[in-house]
């Protein structure tokens, strides 16, 4: 029972330090990143109703969404720009943490969680680019597979797990689709929730 109370108190404390409310200290970069993540989740769910991964269907379904489905172009553009916004805000958020030395104890664990989230966001952005299904995304997928293949022993298997078997003309595969739409978002969501909880547990966002 005490652990449950402590968890609730960390999420919704009885008071908030004045330093936490200073916009010029945090620039709301963490909040903007999470807002972009929510927009990505909503628009991504809507896009899943019409997108079809695969060598012959990925790019054509993108064209159908953009030109045939009502408001499809708006939803896809909103999804794309929210993704780019999240990449920018997460990187700026990490720079702000380094600049203010907020990675120091007792926040070193949350810093590592943030680094993991940054890697996840970059991989989410990359897999989203592959799902366009164009010749450029196919070339990008081929380069990624070849780079992973250079890792001794596990490289080929790791490339298969992460990307499947993309063609040089199309990066859209079912494996990439599952990573982008299910596995990576779920991992990112859980890490973000833990990240927020650790912020409260470590004393909030304030100058050290």
Order of alpha helices (4+ residues) and beta strands (2+ residues): alpha-alpha-alpha-alpha-alpha-alpha-alpha-alpha-alpha-alpha
